[in-house]
Amino acid sequence: MNRIPWQIKLVFLMLLMAIIPSFLISYSITDIIRDELKYNINNQLIYSAKSMAVSIDSKLKKNLEILDLTKDAFESGTLDPQGKIAVLISSVQKINSLISLALLVDDKGELNEAVSSKKEFIQKNNRVVQIPDELKTLSVERSALNPNHTAIIEKPFYERKMDSWIIRASAVVHSQNIPTGYLIATFDLSDIAQEIESHLLNQMGAVFVADISGSKFLSNKLLTQFPERITNEAVSLLTGKNKATIVNNYPDEKDGGYVSCFSYTETVDWVVVANIKEATAYATVNRAFLFFALFIGISVVLSIVIALLF
């Protein structure tokens, strides 16, 4: 140690005086920023997932109310057959999201369409969209109908020709003239899909809806890149007793990991999943770290220059 020139010792001393305090300060500040940012990101995810779940519940409840009102009209003893048909036709004509309403009657083990009303076109984003023939022809499996339930909402499916997510809901009709009947309604979910698509969080990540089978829907984004653990978490939330909104981090080798929030919908067993990449969520921390790294580098260079001048 004594053989080392004092100038070299001074250089090392200046370097230590520049690096150690800078490193400690930058580490403390970036750690504080990360904790604060993580708290804000988690709150934003919770708010987004919860608000979207509430919005979906509200829209689905309106659809079920339409189905229930038509069901009540068919079960009413005050309306004659013509009046019941008029109610069905009027509902389809007045409600833009309602594509069709049909009454199926169980006749000796076979489901026959007794009466129906179907649209030819719907208004979507200020343009007229034609209803494809596949939706006009009603094909319902008996397994999807349960006489013990008042209303059943099926899994949404994407209709490419309409560029829309479609859902069917059914309700049991009990009447003196109808021994066993099922009222089937087909709805366009473009309003829900559009709300999800235009959500601010969807520009930085992805928001979608999942069900107990692990299917992902109501999103036009490619959802195959997300880790399987995210979908499994959604399924676990639906199968478990705890329906609370949760936030978790999920590492991923390809994309560097995700921060995901899950919020349960009450009207139907779905989960709203809000995702954002960790790299995007913590971009501010990374920029702060680069700033402090630059600050430390400048301090080191200045320390060397000053030491060499001495």
Secondary structure in CASP SS format (residue, H / E / C, confidence):
PFRMAT SS
TARGET T0000
AUTHOR 0000-0000-0000
METHOD secondary structure of the structure
MODEL  1
M C 1.00
N C 1.00
R C 1.00
I C 1.00
P C 1.00
W H 1.00
Q H 1.00
I H 1.00
K H 1.00
L H 1.00
V H 1.00
F H 1.00
L H 1.00
M H 1.00
L H 1.00
L H 1.00
M H 1.00
A H 1.00
I H 1.00
I H 1.00
P H 1.00
S H 1.00
F H 1.00
L H 1.00
I H 1.00
S H 1.00
Y H 1.00
S H 1.00
I H 1.00
T H 1.00
D H 1.00
I H 1.00
I H 1.00
R H 1.00
D H 1.00
E H 1.00
L H 1.00
K H 1.00
Y H 1.00
N H 1.00
I H 1.00
N H 1.00
N H 1.00
Q H 1.00
L H 1.00
I H 1.00
Y H 1.00
S H 1.00
A H 1.00
K H 1.00
S H 1.00
M H 1.00
A H 1.00
V H 1.00
S H 1.00
I H 1.00
D H 1.00
S H 1.00
K H 1.00
L H 1.00
K H 1.00
K H 1.00
N H 1.00
L H 1.00
E H 1.00
I H 1.00
L H 1.00
D H 1.00
L H 1.00
T H 1.00
K H 1.00
D H 1.00
A H 1.00
F H 1.00
E H 1.00
S C 1.00
G C 1.00
T C 1.00
L C 1.00
D C 1.00
P H 1.00
Q H 1.00
G H 1.00
K H 1.00
I H 1.00
A H 1.00
V H 1.00
L H 1.00
I H 1.00
S H 1.00
S H 1.00
V H 1.00
Q H 1.00
K H 1.00
I C 1.00
N C 1.00
S C 1.00
L E 1.00
I E 1.00
S E 1.00
L E 1.00
A E 1.00
L E 1.00
L E 1.00
V E 1.00
D E 1.00
D E 1.00
K C 1.00
G C 1.00
E E 1.00
L E 1.00
N E 1.00
E E 1.00
A E 1.00
V E 1.00
S E 1.00
S E 1.00
K E 1.00
K C 1.00
E C 1.00
F E 1.00
I E 1.00
Q E 1.00
K E 1.00
N C 1.00
N C 1.00
R E 1.00
V E 1.00
V E 1.00
Q E 1.00
I C 1.00
P C 1.00
D H 1.00
E H 1.00
L H 1.00
K H 1.00
T C 1.00
L C 1.00
S C 1.00
V C 1.00
E C 1.00
R H 1.00
S H 1.00
A H 1.00
L C 1.00
N C 1.00
P C 1.00
N C 1.00
H C 1.00
T C 1.00
A E 1.00
I E 1.00
I E 1.00
E C 1.00
K C 1.00
P C 1.00
F E 1.00
Y E 1.00
E E 1.00
R C 1.00
K C 1.00
M C 1.00
D C 1.00
S E 1.00
W E 1.00
I E 1.00
I E 1.00
R E 1.00
A E 1.00
S E 1.00
A E 1.00
V E 1.00
V E 1.00
H C 1.00
S C 1.00
Q C 1.00
N C 1.00
I C 1.00
P C 1.00
T C 1.00
G E 1.00
Y E 1.00
L E 1.00
I E 1.00
A E 1.00
T E 1.00
F E 1.00
D E 1.00
L C 1.00
S H 1.00
D H 1.00
I H 1.00
A H 1.00
Q H 1.00
E H 1.00
I H 1.00
E H 1.00
S C 1.00
H C 1.00
L H 1.00
L H 1.00
N H 1.00
Q H 1.00
M H 1.00
G E 1.00
A E 1.00
V E 1.00
F E 1.00
V E 1.00
A E 1.00
D E 1.00
I C 1.00
S C 1.00
G C 1.00
S C 1.00
K E 1.00
F E 1.00
L C 1.00
S C 1.00
N C 1.00
K C 1.00
L C 1.00
L C 1.00
T C 1.00
Q C 1.00
F C 1.00
P C 1.00
E H 1.00
R H 1.00
I H 1.00
T H 1.00
N H 1.00
E H 1.00
A H 1.00
V H 1.00
S H 1.00
L H 1.00
L H 1.00
T H 1.00
G C 1.00
K C 1.00
N C 1.00
K C 1.00
A C 1.00
T C 1.00
I E 1.00
V E 1.00
N E 1.00
N E 1.00
Y E 1.00
P C 1.00
D C 1.00
E C 1.00
K C 1.00
D C 1.00
G C 1.00
G C 1.00
Y E 1.00
V E 1.00
S E 1.00
C E 1.00
F E 1.00
S E 1.00
Y E 1.00
T C 1.00
E C 1.00
T C 1.00
V C 1.00
D C 1.00
W E 1.00
V E 1.00
V E 1.00
V E 1.00
A E 1.00
N E 1.00
I E 1.00
K E 1.00
E H 1.00
A H 1.00
T H 1.00
A H 1.00
Y C 1.00
A H 1.00
T H 1.00
V H 1.00
N H 1.00
R H 1.00
A H 1.00
F H 1.00
L H 1.00
F H 1.00
F H 1.00
A H 1.00
L H 1.00
F H 1.00
I H 1.00
G H 1.00
I H 1.00
S H 1.00
V H 1.00
V H 1.00
L H 1.00
S H 1.00
I H 1.00
V H 1.00
I H 1.00
A H 1.00
L H 1.00
L H 1.00
F C 1.00
END
